């Protein structure tokens, strides 16, 4: 009987080397993809300086910068997400959930609206300040990320609020914010190596800084009291780590726009390896590993995009749309494994009935506010009107100018009233049925599913009405979310 040789354990070096090889392989494939017919042989000749001028310009000016940008952006977001999750001890901490991307984006949008033309490094500084402020607000509201639900609530609320400000600025100043839309979806396409060369040192500084404080981050995993007992400054370590992580996220946003979910997915995808390979759990190794996984996610998404839709169509589709889809699949898997947070409402909360006086007073105040808002919405606008003008319009005695204004303004106000009432009733009903205070049409995916159904119908059958398909799309989306979350019994899973 022959004895089998013992299996050699996988080493940290082997894992990191395998990740680097995978990143290099994806980069090679990504360089060969594009709208121009430039194959591997032509790419090699361009790199070695033996290609003709046309092939060389395509590779050097577009393909190589795109691949290098994908590596830098993926590594920066992966390391940033890993650091944020480690210091907050929260698996949902990332540049997305901490509203870092939203803060950086709104800061750059404000600069664009003002008409200032800043160099790339200065733009990165602006993005850094915006992201740092957003992360600070979210961490302060959530108690430094110690609670998963509080982190999700604070990050989502701030990201939605900041996102609405950004959208408003883009709509109000379309000329000054031209080109921000595609960039805001996350695109690693570059025009030369200039931007990559300027952002590479920033990313390197951020990663090296986190590696320097890596041992202190590991000690934080033992708990705040234990870390203080070992002589580690808990607050100082967290502040330094957050600043460095935001710096990485700001560099990625400046270079490629906000590419979603990479900072959340990369550490989670690398985490199973840390349980199987001794030594990978240390931050000095886990951070580079998350960076490699992030680079794989970004480059892999770009390669997949160009392989599926082709090089010509891929020019108009940002890479961030694919990473967002990958992140959605990841979150679905996370929902299956997440422990239910239980019912967040108590029987007393559900059965508490206010007094008649409080109820009547609340209804009267809300009705007065509603009437005042409707009157203001009808009277104010590009053309300011009086109540007498509205009365004349209602009785058919208004002039042509007043009639034109109110014919367009009143339907808009009525539509706003109906939409607000419908969404409020829908949210109340869903929260009552699911017993979950976070359930609402937007979070349940009803709005997104309805929009997807309407867009699909309008692009395939332009003459058809979209209401019914939008209803079906919203219904399907809500059914999928409720099925995955166990009818909303867990706040985090929902």
C-alpha positions in Angstrom: 0.0 0.0 0.0 1.4 3.4 -1.0 1.2 6.3 1.3 -0.2 9.5 -0.2 2.0 12.5 0.2 0.5 15.1 2.5 -1.2 18.0 0.8 0.9 21.1 1.0 -1.0 24.0 2.6 -1.7 26.9 0.4 0.5 29.8 1.4 -0.2 33.5 1.5 2.3 34.1 -1.2 0.6 31.6 -3.5 -2.8 33.3 -3.0 -1.5 36.8 -3.7 0.5 35.5 -6.7 -2.5 33.8 -8.1 -4.5 37.0 -7.7 -1.9 39.0 -9.5 -1.7 36.5 -12.4 -5.5 36.7 -12.7 -5.4 40.5 -12.8 -2.7 40.4 -15.4 -4.6 37.9 -17.6 -7.7 40.0 -17.5 -5.7 43.1 -18.3 -4.3 41.4 -21.4 -7.8 40.4 -22.5 -9.2 43.8 -21.8 -6.4 45.5 -23.9 -7.3 43.3 -26.9 -11.0 44.3 -26.8 -12.5 47.4 -28.3 -14.2 48.9 -31.4 -11.0 48.8 -33.5 -9.7 45.4 -34.7 -6.4 45.2 -32.8 -5.5 41.7 -31.8 -3.0 40.3 -29.3 -0.1 40.3 -31.9 -0.8 44.0 -32.7 -0.9 44.8 -29.0 2.4 43.2 -28.4 4.0 45.0 -31.3 2.6 48.3 -30.0 4.0 47.7 -26.5 7.4 46.7 -27.9 7.4 49.7 -30.3 7.2 47.7 -33.5 3.5 48.4 -34.5 2.3 50.9 -37.1 1.2 54.3 -36.1 -2.5 53.5 -36.1 -2.4 50.4 -33.9 0.1 52.0 -31.6 -2.1 55.1 -31.0 -5.2 52.9 -30.3 -3.3 50.8 -27.8 -1.3 53.5 -26.0 -3.9 56.2 -26.0 -7.0 54.1 -25.2 -6.6 50.4 -24.4 -3.6 50.5 -22.0 -4.9 53.5 -20.0 -8.3 51.8 -19.7 -6.8 48.6 -18.4 -4.5 50.4 -15.9 -7.4 52.5 -14.8 -9.5 49.4 -14.1 -6.6 48.0 -12.0 -6.2 51.2 -10.0 -9.9 51.8 -9.4 -10.6 48.2 -8.4 -7.5 48.1 -6.1 -8.4 51.4 -4.5 -12.1 50.5 -3.9 -11.2 47.0 -2.7 -8.6 48.2 -0.2 -10.9 51.0 1.0 -13.8 48.7 1.5 -11.7 46.2 3.4 -10.3 48.9 5.7 -13.7 50.4 6.4 -15.2 47.0 7.2 -12.3 46.1 9.5 -12.3 49.3 11.6 -16.1 49.4 11.9 -16.4 45.6 12.4 -19.3 45.8 10.0 -19.5 43.7 6.8 -21.7 46.3 5.1 -19.3 49.2 5.5 -18.0 50.4 2.1 -17.6 53.6 0.1 -21.1 53.0 -1.2 -22.9 52.5 2.1 -20.9 55.3 3.8 -22.0 57.7 1.1 -18.4 58.4 0.2 -19.1 58.1 -3.5 -22.2 60.3 -3.2 -20.3 63.0 -1.3 -17.4 63.0 -3.7 -19.7 63.2 -6.7 -21.7 66.1 -5.3 -18.5 68.0 -4.5 -17.3 67.6 -8.1 -20.7 68.6 -9.4 -20.7 71.8 -7.3 -17.3 72.7 -8.8 -18.6 72.0 -12.3 -21.6 74.2 -11.7 -19.5 77.1 -10.5 -17.6 77.0 -13.9 -14.2 76.3 -12.3 -11.8 74.2 -14.4 -9.5 72.4 -11.9 -6.6 70.1 -12.8 -7.1 66.5 -12.0 -5.2 66.5 -8.7 -7.2 69.5 -7.5 -10.4 67.7 -8.5 -9.3 64.7 -6.5 -8.8 67.0 -3.5 -12.4 68.3 -3.9 -13.7 64.8 -4.2 -11.7 63.8 -1.1 -13.2 66.6 1.0 -16.8 65.7 -0.1 -16.3 62.0 0.5 -14.7 62.6 3.9 -17.5 64.9 5.1 -20.1 62.3 4.0 -18.3 59.4 5.7 -17.9 61.4 8.9 -21.6 62.2 9.0 -22.6 58.6 8.4 -20.2 57.2 10.9 -21.3 59.8 13.5 -25.0 58.9 12.9 -24.4 55.2 13.0 -22.1 55.1 16.0 -18.9 54.4 14.0 -20.7 51.6 12.1 -21.2 49.4 15.2 -24.8 48.7 14.2 -25.6 47.2 10.7 -29.1 48.6 10.5 -28.1 52.0 11.7 -25.2 52.1 9.2 -27.5 51.1 6.3 -30.1 53.7 7.4 -27.6 56.5 7.8 -25.7 55.8 4.6 -28.8 55.3 2.5 -30.5 58.4 3.8 -27.4 60.6 3.2 -26.7 59.1 -0.2 -30.3 59.7 -1.3 -30.3 63.3 0.0 -27.0 64.1 -1.5 -28.0 62.3 -4.8 -31.1 64.5 -5.0 -29.0 67.6 -4.7 -26.6 66.3 -7.4 -29.5 65.5 -9.7 -31.0 69.0 -9.2 -27.7 70.7 -10.0 -27.3 68.6 -13.2 -30.8 69.5 -14.3 -30.5 73.2 -13.5 -27.1 73.6 -15.1 -27.0 71.2 -18.1 -24.4 73.1 -20.0 -21.9 73.3 -17.2 -22.4 69.7 -16.1 -22.3 68.2 -19.7 -20.6 64.9 -19.7 -21.2 64.2 -16.0 -23.9 61.7 -16.6 -21.9 58.9 -18.2 -19.0 59.7 -15.8 -21.4 59.4 -12.9 -22.3 55.8 -13.9 -18.6 54.8 -13.6 -16.5 54.5 -16.7 -12.9 53.4 -16.8 -12.4 54.7 -20.3 -9.4 57.1 -20.5 -8.0 59.5 -23.0 -4.3 58.9 -22.6 -2.2 58.0 -19.6 -2.3 61.5 -18.1 -5.0 60.8 -15.5 -3.8 57.4 -14.6 -0.3 58.7 -14.0 -1.6 61.4 -11.7 -3.8 59.2 -9.7 -1.4 56.3 -9.3 0.7 58.0 -6.6 -2.5 59.0 -4.7 -3.7 55.4 -4.7 -0.2 54.1 -3.7 0.0 56.6 -0.8 -3.5 55.5 0.4 -2.7 51.8 0.3 0.8 52.1 1.9 -0.7 54.2 4.6 -3.3 51.6 5.4 -0.6 48.9 5.4 1.4 50.9 7.9 -1.5 51.0 10.4 -2.5 47.5 9.5 -1.4 46.0 12.8 -3.4 48.6 14.7 -6.4 47.7 12.7 -6.0 44.1 13.6 -5.8 45.0 17.3 -9.1 46.9 16.9 -10.7 43.6 16.0 -10.2 42.5 19.6 -12.5 45.2 20.9 -12.0 48.8 22.0 -11.1 48.0 25.6 -8.6 45.3 24.6 -7.0 47.7 22.0 -6.6 50.4 24.6 -5.1 47.9 27.0 -2.5 47.1 24.4 -1.6 50.8 23.9 -3.5 51.4 20.6 -5.2 54.7 20.2 -8.6 53.6 19.1 -10.0 56.9 18.0 -6.8 58.0 16.3 -6.5 54.7 14.4 -10.1 54.9 13.2 -9.7 58.5 12.1 -6.5 57.8 10.2 -7.9 54.7 8.6 -11.1 56.4 7.5 -9.2 59.3 6.0 -6.9 57.0 4.0 -9.9 54.9 2.9 -11.8 58.0 1.7 -8.6 59.2 -0.1 -8.6 55.9 -2.1 -12.3 56.2 -2.8 -11.9 59.8 -3.9 -9.1 58.9 -6.3 -11.2 56.2 -7.8 -14.2 58.6 -8.2 -12.0 61.2 -9.8 -10.5 58.8 -12.3 -13.6 56.8 -13.2 -16.6 58.1 -11.5 -18.6 56.3 -8.8 -18.3 52.6 -9.6 -20.7 50.9 -7.3 -20.5 47.9 -5.1 -16.8 47.1 -5.7 -15.8 48.2 -2.2 -18.5 46.1 -0.7 -18.1 43.0 -2.8 -14.3 42.7 -3.0 -13.7 42.2 0.8 -16.6 39.8 1.0 -15.3 37.7 -1.9 -11.9 37.6 -0.3 -13.2 36.7 3.1 -13.7 33.0 2.5 -10.0 32.6 1.6 -9.0 34.2 5.0 -10.8 31.3 6.7 -8.9 28.6 4.8 -5.5 30.1 4.4 -3.6 30.9 7.7 -2.2 34.4 7.7 -4.6 35.9 5.2 -6.7 37.4 8.0 -4.0 39.9 8.9 -4.7 43.4 7.5 -1.2 43.6 6.0 -2.2 40.7 3.7 -6.0 41.1 3.7 -5.9 44.6 2.3 -3.8 43.8 -0.8 -5.9 40.7 -1.3 -9.1 42.8 -1.3 -7.4 45.2 -3.8 -6.6 42.3 -6.1 -10.1 41.0 -5.9 -11.4 44.5 -6.6 -9.2 44.8 -9.7 -10.6 41.4 -10.9 -14.1 42.6 -10.4 -13.6 45.9 -12.3 -11.6 44.3 -15.1 -13.8 41.3 -15.3 -16.9 43.4 -15.6 -15.3 45.4 -18.4 -14.2 42.3 -20.2 -17.6 40.7 -19.8 -19.3 43.9 -21.1 -17.3 44.0 -24.2 -17.6 40.3 -24.8 -21.4 40.4 -24.5 -22.4 43.6 -26.3 -19.3 44.0 -28.5 -16.7 46.8 -28.7 -18.8 49.3 -30.6 -21.9 49.2 -28.2 -19.6 48.9 -25.1 -18.4 52.5 -25.7 -21.8 53.8 -24.7 -22.2 51.5 -21.7 -20.2 52.4 -18.6 -18.4 49.7 -16.7 -20.2 50.7 -13.5 -23.5 49.3 -14.8 -22.0 45.8 -14.9 -20.4 46.2 -11.5 -23.7 47.3 -10.1 -25.3 44.2 -11.5 -22.6 42.0 -10.0 -23.2 43.8 -6.7 -26.9 43.2 -6.9 -26.3 39.5 -7.4 -23.9 39.6 -4.4 -26.4 41.3 -2.2 -29.0 38.7 -3.1 -26.6 36.0 -2.0 -25.9 38.0 1.2 -29.6 38.2 1.9 -29.9 34.4 1.8 -27.1 34.1 4.4 -28.0 37.0 6.6 -29.6 36.3 9.9 -33.0 37.8 10.4 -32.9 40.9 12.5 -36.3 40.1 13.7 -39.4 42.3 14.0 -38.2 45.8 14.7 -41.5 46.9 16.1 -43.1 45.9 19.3 -46.7 45.0 20.0 -47.0 48.3 22.0 -45.8 50.3 19.0 -48.4 48.6 16.7 -51.3 48.9 19.2 -50.6 52.4 20.5 -53.5 54.7 19.6 -53.2 58.4 20.1 -55.9 60.4 21.9 -58.7 61.9 20.0 -57.4 65.4 20.6 -53.9 64.6 19.3 -55.4 62.8 16.3 -57.7 65.7 15.4 -55.0 68.3 15.9 -52.5 66.3 13.7 -55.1 66.0 10.9 -55.9 69.7 11.1 -52.3 70.8 11.0 -51.5 68.5 8.1 -54.5 69.6 6.2 -53.6 73.3 6.6 -50.0 72.6 5.5 -51.3 70.7 2.5 -53.7 73.5 1.5 -51.0 76.1 1.9 -48.6 74.0 -0.2 -51.1 73.5 -3.0 -51.9 77.2 -3.1 -48.3 78.1 -3.2 -47.6 75.6 -6.0 -50.4 76.9 -8.1 -49.5 80.6 -7.6 -45.7 80.5 -7.7 -43.5 79.7 -10.6 -42.0 81.4 -13.7 -45.1 83.6 -13.7 -46.5 84.6 -10.3 -50.3 84.7 -10.2 -53.0 85.8 -7.7 -56.0 83.9 -6.3 -58.2 86.1 -8.5 -56.5 84.7 -11.6 -57.2 81.2 -10.4 -60.8 82.0 -9.9 -61.1 83.6 -13.3 -59.4 80.5 -14.9 -61.8 78.1 -13.1 -64.8 80.1 -14.3 -63.5 80.4 -17.9 -62.9 84.2 -17.7 -59.1 84.2 -17.6 -56.9 85.8 -20.4 -54.8 83.6 -22.7 -51.5 84.0 -20.7 -53.1 83.1 -17.4 -55.0 80.2 -19.1 -51.8 78.9 -20.6 -49.9 79.0 -17.3 -52.6 77.3 -15.3 -53.4 74.8 -18.0 -49.8 73.5 -17.5 -49.3 74.2 -13.8 -52.5 72.7 -12.3 -52.1 69.3 -13.8 -48.5 69.1 -12.5 -49.7 70.0 -9.0 -52.5 67.5 -9.1 -50.1 64.8 -10.4 -47.7 65.6 -7.5 -50.6 65.3 -5.0 -51.8 61.9 -6.4 -48.2 60.5 -6.6 -47.4 61.5 -3.1 -50.6 60.2 -1.7 -50.2 56.9 -3.6 -46.6 56.4 -2.5 -47.6 57.2 1.1 -50.5 54.8 1.1 -48.3 52.1 -0.5 -45.6 52.5 2.0 -48.0 52.4 4.9 -49.7 49.3 3.6 -46.4 47.5 2.9 -44.9 48.3 6.3 -48.1 47.1 8.0 -48.1 43.8 6.1 -44.4 43.1 6.4 -44.1 44.6 9.9 -40.9 46.3 8.8 -40.3 50.0 9.1 -37.9 50.1 6.2 -40.3 48.7 3.6 -41.4 51.1 0.9 -41.8 51.0 -2.8 -38.3 52.3 -3.6 -36.5 49.9 -1.2 -38.6 47.0 -2.3 -37.6 47.6 -5.9 -41.2 48.4 -7.0 -40.2 51.7 -8.5 -37.1 50.2 -10.3 -39.1 47.2 -11.6 -41.9 49.5 -12.9 -39.4 51.7 -14.6 -37.7 48.7 -16.2 -40.9 47.3 -17.4 -42.0 50.7 -18.9 -38.6 51.2 -20.6 -38.6 47.6 -22.1 -42.1 48.2 -23.5 -41.3 51.6 -24.9 -38.1 50.4 -26.6 -39.8 47.3 -28.1 -43.3 48.5 -28.8 -43.2 52.3 -28.8 -46.9 52.7 -29.6 -48.2 50.6 -26.7 -49.2 52.0 -23.3 -46.7 51.5 -20.5 -49.0 51.6 -17.4 -49.9 47.9 -17.4 -46.3 46.7 -18.0 -45.0 49.1 -15.4 -47.4 47.6 -12.9 -46.4 44.0 -13.8 -42.7 45.0 -13.5 -43.2 46.5 -10.1 -45.2 43.6 -8.9 -42.5 41.1 -10.0 -39.7 43.1 -8.4 -41.6 43.3 -5.1 -42.4 39.6 -5.2 -38.7 38.7 -5.7 -37.6 41.0 -2.9 -40.2 39.7 -0.4 -39.4 36.1 -1.3 -35.7 36.6 -0.8 -36.2 38.4 2.5 -38.8 36.1 4.0 -41.7 38.5 3.6 -39.7 41.3 5.1 -39.2 39.8 8.5 -35.6 40.9 8.6 -34.7 44.5 8.3 -31.2 43.9 7.0 -32.3 41.2 4.5 -35.0 43.4 3.2 
